[in-house]
Amino acid sequence: MVKRTKCPVVSILMPVRNEQRFLPAALRSLAAQTLKDWELVAVDDGSTDETPRILAEAAA
């Protein structure tokens, strides 16, 4: 039997490429959501800016 939580788990898929300008605000917006049972799956398509660093810091 699977034990269920009150709220469903939500997966947020975020494709990114060279998004250093907008990524911090997007991550802050996700963190501010009232739903707490979520995961972020960010897929970086070869960024050459600070996007990978920003994602790594957010994951730490």
GIFENHU-V7970 format. One record per residue. N is the residue number from 1. RES is the residue in three letters. PHI is phi in radians with two decimals (none if undefined). BURIAL is + if it has 16 or more other C-alpha atoms within 10 Angstrom, else -. Layout:
n & res & phi & burial
N & RES & PHI & BURIAL
N & RES & PHI & BURIAL
//
This chain:
n & res & phi & burial
1 & MET & none & -
2 & VAL & -1.62 & -
3 & LYS & -1.47 & -
4 & ARG & -1.78 & -
5 & THR & -1.55 & -
6 & LYS & -1.12 & -
7 & CYS & -1.84 & -
8 & PRO & -1.29 & -
9 & VAL & -1.33 & -
10 & VAL & -2.04 & -
11 & SER & -1.81 & -
12 & ILE & -1.87 & -
13 & LEU & -1.77 & -
14 & MET & -2.23 & -
15 & PRO & -1.34 & -
16 & VAL & -2.37 & +
17 & ARG & -2.77 & +
18 & ASN & 0.93 & +
19 & GLU & -1.92 & +
20 & GLN & -1.00 & +
21 & ARG & -1.22 & -
22 & PHE & -1.87 & -
23 & LEU & -1.07 & +
24 & PRO & -1.00 & -
25 & ALA & -1.16 & -
26 & ALA & -1.12 & -
27 & LEU & -1.17 & -
28 & ARG & -1.10 & -
29 & SER & -1.10 & -
30 & LEU & -1.11 & +
31 & ALA & -1.14 & -
32 & ALA & -1.50 & -
33 & GLN & -1.13 & -
34 & THR & -1.35 & -
35 & LEU & -1.28 & -
36 & LYS & -1.77 & -
37 & ASP & -1.72 & -
38 & TRP & -2.45 & -
39 & GLU & -2.34 & -
40 & LEU & -1.94 & -
41 & VAL & -2.01 & -
42 & ALA & -1.74 & -
43 & VAL & -2.02 & -
44 & ASP & -1.59 & -
45 & ASP & -1.74 & -
46 & GLY & 1.39 & -
47 & SER & -1.04 & -
48 & THR & -1.97 & -
49 & ASP & -1.85 & -
50 & GLU & -1.53 & -
51 & THR & -0.94 & +
52 & PRO & -1.05 & +
53 & ARG & -1.15 & -
54 & ILE & -1.08 & -
55 & LEU & -1.14 & +
56 & ALA & -1.11 & -
57 & GLU & -1.14 & -
58 & ALA & -1.18 & -
59 & ALA & -1.36 & -
60 & ALA & -1.32 & -
//
